[in-house]
Amino acid sequence: MQVRVLAGRLARNTWRHPVLVSLNWVATLAVALGLGAVYWQVTRETGGIQNRRAFSPYDSCHDFRSWQ
């Protein structure tokens, strides 16, 4: 029952605001290209991956938790 209600709400919102669907695709593509650019040509060695992890926002959140 809940899935049917949520699916109906999603279909109704998509019908009312079709531009939001396009904007969602554009935002998803922008994030995918950004992450792809960060990890472009990373070697499969641990050092190559760890060097690129400095760009991760989750690591910076971990740093903030450590000084409480």
Secondary structure, 3 states (H helix, E strand, C coil): CHHHHHHHHHHHHHHHCHHHHHHHHHHHHHHHHHHHHHCCCCCCCHHHHHHHHHHCHHHHHHHHHHCC
